Amino acid sequence: MKKVLVSLLALMGIHQHLSAQQKQDLAVAAAQTAPSAVVSSSARIAGLPLSDWAVVAAIGFAVLQAAYLIWKWRRDYLREEERKSQGRPVPVTDMAKLEADE
């Protein structure tokens, strides 16, 4: 195994040890490649084509975005209610006031 690795490094032009920058570059490249490798291998295992997995991932992403917006809107509403109960002023944004005019 070591001979294979040494010959592979020699093909890349590295004849001694890897520098810290080269190690970091390899780690970043491996981290960026890992998700696609996992998805493509799991697609083969599950028996679904990759195009079907892309549709499933897109639907899942849309659901996550919707859940995040619902959580954010609920959090903002609760903060506004807390401000009102404490008698603090409602913040004014560059768009408009955050409460309905009464």
C-alpha positions in Angstrom: 0.0 0.0 0.0 2.8 2.4 0.9 4.5 1.8 -2.5 1.3 2.6 -4.3 0.9 5.8 -2.3 4.5 6.8 -2.9 4.2 6.2 -6.7 0.9 8.1 -6.7 2.5 11.0 -4.9 5.5 10.9 -7.4 3.0 11.1 -10.3 1.6 14.3 -8.7 5.2 15.7 -8.4 5.5 15.2 -4.7 8.7 13.3 -3.9 9.0 13.9 -0.2 6.4 14.6 2.5 3.3 16.7 2.0 3.4 20.3 3.1 0.8 21.6 5.5 -0.9 23.5 2.6 -1.0 20.4 0.5 -2.5 18.4 3.4 -5.1 21.1 3.9 -6.0 21.2 0.2 -6.4 17.4 0.1 -8.6 17.5 3.2 -10.8 20.2 1.7 -11.1 18.4 -1.6 -12.0 15.2 0.2 -14.7 17.0 2.3 -16.1 18.6 -0.8 -16.3 15.3 -2.7 -17.7 13.2 0.1 -21.4 14.3 -0.1 -21.6 13.5 -3.8 -19.8 10.2 -3.3 -22.2 9.2 -0.5 -25.3 10.2 -2.5 -24.2 8.4 -5.6 -23.2 5.2 -3.7 -26.4 5.2 -1.6 -28.5 5.7 -4.8 -27.0 2.6 -6.2 -27.6 0.7 -3.0 -31.3 1.8 -2.7 -31.9 1.0 -6.4 -33.2 4.5 -7.3 -31.6 6.3 -10.2 -29.7 9.5 -9.4 -32.4 11.7 -11.1 -35.0 10.4 -8.6 -32.7 11.2 -5.7 -32.3 14.7 -7.0 -36.1 15.1 -7.0 -36.3 13.8 -3.4 -33.4 16.1 -2.3 -35.2 19.1 -3.9 -38.4 18.3 -2.2 -36.6 17.8 1.1 -34.8 21.1 0.7 -38.1 22.9 0.0 -39.6 21.4 3.1 -36.7 22.5 5.2 -36.9 26.0 3.9 -40.7 26.1 4.7 -40.0 24.8 8.2 -37.3 27.4 8.8 -39.6 30.2 7.7 -42.4 29.0 9.9 -40.0 28.8 12.9 -38.6 32.3 12.1 -42.0 33.9 11.7 -43.2 32.3 15.0 -40.1 33.5 16.8 -40.6 37.0 15.5 -44.3 37.0 16.5 -43.4 35.8 20.0 -40.7 38.5 20.3 -43.2 41.2 19.3 -45.7 40.0 21.8 -43.1 40.0 24.5 -42.1 43.6 23.6 -45.7 44.7 23.7 -46.3 43.1 27.1 -43.2 44.8 28.5 -44.2 48.2 27.0 -41.1 48.5 24.9 -41.4 50.3 21.5 -41.9 48.3 18.4 -38.8 48.4 16.2 -39.1 50.3 12.9 -37.3 48.9 9.9 -36.4 50.6 6.7 -39.4 48.8 5.1 -42.1 49.6 7.6 -43.2 49.2 11.1 -43.5 45.6 12.2 -47.0 45.9 13.7 -50.3 46.7 12.0 -51.5 50.3 12.3 -54.3 50.6 14.9 
